Amino acid sequence: MAALKVNWLPYQGSKILFDVDALNVFLVLFSAFLAYLFPLELFICAYIILGPLHYLTEIKWLHDKNYFFDTNSTWLFICLLSAFAIFFPKLCFYLLPDGFPFEDFVYQWNEWTNGFILITLLLAIMFPIMKTKTYRIVAVIAALLLSIALKFAVSFSLFIGIMIPTLIHVYVFTALFMAYGNKKSKSRSGMVSLLLLLVLPVGLFFIDIPEGSFLFDDFLKNLYIDNKLHHLPVYLNDFLGLSDGSSFFFYESLWIKTMMFISFAYCYHYLNWFSKTTVINWHKEFNFTSAIALFVTYAILLATYFYDVALGLLMSLLFGFLHVFLEFPLNVRSIKALFVK
């Protein structure tokens, strides 16, 4: 597994590094500025336009790095199984009319999908320690039993089912990657970009937003609500204890600030990935065939959004979960490298 020994973390301490760190200072400020001006519009545009391109390019890069796992085919199988297990019931709800055969079974299946996130995360943590087939079977059983035990815990649903594949992935893990890079490089501009990433969202909650400061387009508001995108700010505030999780209002200060934070986190997460092109050189892994395949897939996803936003979001959900799951071993390695000498 020589690939695991070279460039497995995104910062290497070269001359390019400092250019990228300086760029990321600008990108953090730029993302925050856009989020302040367009708290609703920025999230929708970033998620629809930048999101799929990020998923596809990172999945290709992770594949070329063997997913930072000892047996890449095993981890790919686990992640594909988990992603499709989450995607399938939602596809049924989209395609089939109410009252379709086995509807109750599909609803029950959908209620258990948070368990697939937890199981995949636990296996990413345990498999590097448990090398033999017997131990890994034990790990799978233990993860399955724990997911069953935690199914009805509200905190489990909020943290595992909502926060990990969304804001923890796009904000917390991004900050941890940056912290590791700064630990290795001692870059001043890198430290500034990390501090800005951490401080600016806090500052959002202290700014004054006079009533009537924003007026969102009705089409975008309906898109946001109809496709349940408002669930993320609702669940976030519920998780933080700032609301009871039962309401959402576009023009109240709390909700505007929450949308600003979410837009900022997603926009910068995507821009950060593309800014690292010259550092981790993910673009060099593409040949002509793989590049064409990627852009055709990306074009199809964008066309799907144009045809039906709900279907586009559904397809992005599949690729989004797959890239989150495939990245778990890298997340585990990065956290270990950050906190363990």
C-alpha positions in Angstrom: 0.0 0.0 0.0 2.7 2.5 -1.0 0.0 5.0 -1.9 -0.9 5.4 1.7 2.6 6.6 2.5 2.7 9.5 0.0 0.6 12.6 0.2 -2.1 11.0 2.2 -2.8 14.2 4.1 -3.6 17.4 2.2 -0.8 19.6 3.3 2.9 18.9 2.5 4.8 22.1 3.4 6.0 23.2 0.0 6.2 26.7 -1.6 2.8 26.1 -3.1 1.4 25.5 0.4 1.9 29.2 1.4 0.2 30.4 -1.8 -2.8 28.1 -1.0 -2.9 29.2 2.6 -3.0 32.8 1.5 -5.7 32.0 -1.0 -7.7 30.3 1.7 -7.7 33.4 3.9 -9.4 35.2 1.0 -11.8 32.2 0.4 -12.9 32.2 4.0 -13.6 35.9 3.9 -15.2 35.7 0.5 -17.5 32.8 1.6 -18.5 34.7 4.8 -19.2 37.9 2.7 -21.4 36.0 0.3 -23.2 34.2 3.1 -23.9 37.5 4.8 -25.3 39.0 1.6 -27.1 35.8 0.3 -27.9 33.5 3.2 -30.5 31.5 1.3 -29.3 31.8 -2.3 -25.6 30.9 -1.6 -26.4 27.6 0.0 -28.7 26.6 -2.9 -26.3 27.6 -5.6 -23.2 26.1 -3.9 -25.0 22.8 -3.1 -26.4 22.4 -6.6 -23.5 23.6 -8.7 -20.3 23.0 -6.6 -21.6 20.0 -4.5 -21.8 17.4 -7.3 -18.4 18.4 -8.8 -16.8 18.1 -5.4 -18.3 14.7 -4.7 -17.2 13.3 -8.1 -13.7 14.6 -8.0 -13.1 13.6 -4.4 -14.5 10.1 -4.9 -12.0 9.7 -7.9 -9.1 11.0 -5.7 -10.1 8.7 -2.8 -10.3 5.8 -5.2 -6.8 6.5 -6.5 -5.6 6.6 -2.9 -7.2 3.2 -2.1 -9.6 5.1 0.2 -6.8 5.2 2.8 -7.9 1.7 3.7 -5.9 -1.6 3.8 -8.3 -3.3 1.4 -9.9 -0.8 -0.9 -12.5 -3.2 -2.4 -13.8 -4.0 1.1 -14.3 -0.4 2.0 -15.8 0.5 -1.3 -18.4 -2.3 -0.9 -19.3 -1.2 2.7 -19.7 2.4 1.5 -21.7 1.5 -1.6 -24.0 -0.7 0.5 -24.6 2.0 3.1 -25.1 4.8 0.6 -27.6 2.7 -1.4 -29.4 1.6 1.8 -30.0 5.2 2.6 -30.9 6.2 -1.0 -33.3 3.3 -1.8 -36.3 4.2 0.4 -36.1 7.8 -0.7 -36.0 6.7 -4.3 -39.2 4.7 -3.7 -40.9 7.7 -2.1 -40.0 9.7 -5.2 -41.0 7.2 -7.9 -43.9 5.4 -6.5 -47.4 6.6 -5.7 -48.9 6.6 -2.2 -50.1 3.2 -1.2 -47.5 1.3 -3.3 -46.9 -2.4 -2.3 -44.6 -2.8 0.7 -44.9 0.9 1.5 -44.9 0.2 5.3 -41.8 -1.8 4.9 -40.0 1.0 3.0 -41.1 3.5 5.7 -39.6 1.2 8.4 -36.5 0.8 6.4 -36.1 4.6 6.0 -36.4 5.0 9.8 -33.4 2.7 10.3 -31.1 4.5 7.8 -29.3 6.5 10.5 -27.9 3.2 11.6 -26.0 2.8 8.4 -24.2 6.1 9.0 -23.2 5.0 12.5 -22.2 1.5 11.4 -20.0 2.9 8.6 -18.3 5.4 10.9 -17.7 2.8 13.6 -16.2 0.4 11.0 -13.9 3.1 9.8 -12.6 3.5 13.3 -12.4 -0.2 14.3 -11.2 -1.9 11.1 -7.7 -0.3 11.1 -7.3 -1.9 14.6 -9.0 -5.2 13.9 -7.1 -6.7 11.0 -8.3 -10.3 10.9 -11.5 -11.4 9.4 -12.8 -12.8 12.7 -12.2 -9.5 14.5 -13.9 -7.5 11.7 -16.9 -9.7 11.9 -17.1 -9.0 15.6 -16.7 -5.3 14.8 -19.7 -5.4 12.3 -21.8 -7.2 14.9 -20.9 -4.7 17.6 -21.6 -1.7 15.3 -25.0 -3.2 14.3 -26.0 -3.8 17.9 -25.0 -0.3 19.0 -27.0 1.2 16.1 -30.0 -0.8 17.2 -29.6 0.3 20.8 -29.3 4.0 19.8 -32.1 4.1 17.2 -34.7 5.7 19.5 -32.3 8.2 21.1 -33.1 11.7 19.9 -29.5 12.8 20.3 -28.5 9.9 18.1 -30.8 10.9 15.3 -29.7 14.5 15.4 -26.0 13.9 15.8 -25.4 10.8 13.7 -28.2 11.2 11.2 -28.1 14.9 10.6 -24.9 16.6 11.9 -22.2 14.0 10.8 -23.0 13.9 7.0 -23.7 17.6 6.8 -22.1 20.2 9.1 -19.6 18.0 10.9 -18.4 16.8 7.5 -18.3 20.2 5.8 -17.2 22.4 8.8 -15.6 20.4 11.6 -13.6 18.0 9.4 -12.5 20.9 7.2 -11.3 22.7 10.3 -9.4 19.6 11.5 -7.7 19.1 8.1 -6.6 22.8 8.2 -5.4 22.4 11.8 -3.3 19.4 10.8 -1.8 21.4 7.9 -0.9 24.2 10.3 0.6 21.8 12.8 3.0 20.5 10.1 3.7 23.7 8.2 3.6 26.4 10.9 2.1 28.7 8.2 0.9 32.1 9.5 -1.6 32.5 6.7 -2.8 29.0 7.3 -3.4 29.8 11.0 -5.2 33.0 10.0 -7.5 31.1 7.7 -8.3 28.5 10.4 -9.0 31.2 13.0 -11.2 33.0 10.6 -13.1 29.8 9.9 -13.7 29.3 13.6 -14.4 32.9 14.6 -16.5 34.3 11.7 -19.5 32.0 12.4 -19.5 33.0 16.0 -19.4 36.7 14.9 -22.5 36.1 12.8 -24.6 35.6 15.9 -23.6 39.0 17.3 -24.4 41.1 14.3 -27.6 43.0 14.2 -30.0 42.2 11.5 -32.8 44.8 11.3 -36.2 43.7 10.3 -36.7 43.9 6.6 -33.0 43.5 5.7 -33.7 40.5 3.5 -36.4 39.7 1.0 -36.0 36.2 -0.6 -37.4 35.2 -3.9 -40.6 33.2 -3.6 -39.3 30.5 -6.0 -36.2 29.9 -3.9 -38.2 29.9 -0.7 -40.6 27.3 -2.1 -37.7 25.2 -3.4 -36.0 25.4 0.0 -39.2 24.3 1.9 -40.6 21.8 -0.6 -37.3 19.9 -0.7 -36.9 20.0 3.0 -33.7 21.9 2.9 -34.9 24.0 5.8 -34.6 20.8 8.0 -30.9 21.5 8.4 -31.2 24.9 10.1 -34.1 23.5 12.2 -32.1 20.4 13.3 -29.0 22.5 13.9 -30.8 24.9 16.2 -32.6 22.0 17.9 -29.2 20.3 18.4 -27.7 23.5 19.9 -30.8 24.1 22.1 -31.7 27.3 20.3 -35.1 26.2 19.2 -37.5 23.4 19.9 -37.2 21.9 16.4 -40.9 22.6 15.5 -40.8 25.8 13.5 -38.8 27.7 10.8 -39.2 31.4 9.8 -37.3 32.9 6.9 -37.2 36.4 8.2 -36.5 36.0 12.0 -33.0 36.9 13.0 -32.1 33.5 14.4 -33.0 31.7 11.2 -31.3 34.2 9.0 -28.1 33.8 11.0 -28.3 30.1 10.9 -28.7 30.1 7.2 -25.7 32.4 6.9 -23.6 29.9 8.9 -24.7 26.9 6.8 -24.2 28.8 3.6 -20.7 29.9 4.8 -19.8 26.3 5.9 -20.8 24.7 2.6 -19.5 27.3 0.3 -16.0 27.3 2.0 -15.9 23.5 2.2 -16.3 23.3 -1.6 -13.9 26.2 -2.4 -11.3 24.7 0.1 -11.4 21.4 -1.8 -10.8 23.1 -5.2 -8.1 25.4 -3.7 -6.1 22.3 -2.7 -5.7 21.1 -6.3 -2.0 22.0 -6.5 -1.3 20.7 -3.0 -2.7 17.1 -3.1 -2.7 17.1 -7.0 -6.0 15.3 -7.3 -6.3 16.6 -10.8 -3.2 14.7 -12.0 -4.9 11.4 -11.4 -7.3 12.0 -14.3 -6.7 10.7 -17.8 -8.8 11.6 -20.8 -11.3 8.8 -20.2 -11.9 9.4 -16.5 -12.1 13.2 -17.1 -14.8 12.7 -19.8 -16.7 10.2 -17.5 -16.6 12.7 -14.6 -17.8 15.7 -16.6 -20.5 13.6 -18.4 -21.7 12.5 -15.0 -21.6 16.0 -13.6 -23.6 17.3 -16.7 -26.2 14.6 -16.1 -26.6 15.6 -12.5 -27.0 19.3 -13.4 -29.5 18.3 -16.1 -31.4 16.3 -13.5 -31.7 19.4 -11.4 -33.0 21.3 -14.4 -35.6 18.5 -15.1 -36.7 18.2 -11.5 -35.0 19.7 -8.5 -36.2 17.0 -6.2 -34.7 14.3 -8.4 -31.5 16.2 -8.6 -31.3 16.5 -4.9 -32.0 12.8 -4.6 -29.2 11.9 -6.9 -26.8 14.3 -5.2 -27.8 12.6 -1.9 -26.5 9.3 -3.2 -23.1 10.7 -4.3 -22.9 12.9 -1.3 -23.3 10.1 1.2 -20.9 7.9 -0.8 -18.2 10.5 -0.7 -18.8 11.2 3.0 -18.5 7.5 3.8 -15.5 6.9 1.6 -13.7 9.8 3.4 -14.2 8.3 6.9 -10.9 6.4 7.0 -9.1 9.6 6.0 -10.9 11.5 8.7 -9.9 8.9 11.3 -6.2 9.0 10.1 -6.2 12.9 10.1 -7.7 13.2 13.6 -5.2 10.6 14.9 -2.3 12.5 13.2 -3.5 15.8 14.7 -3.7 14.7 18.3 -1.2 11.9 18.5 2.5 12.4 18.0 
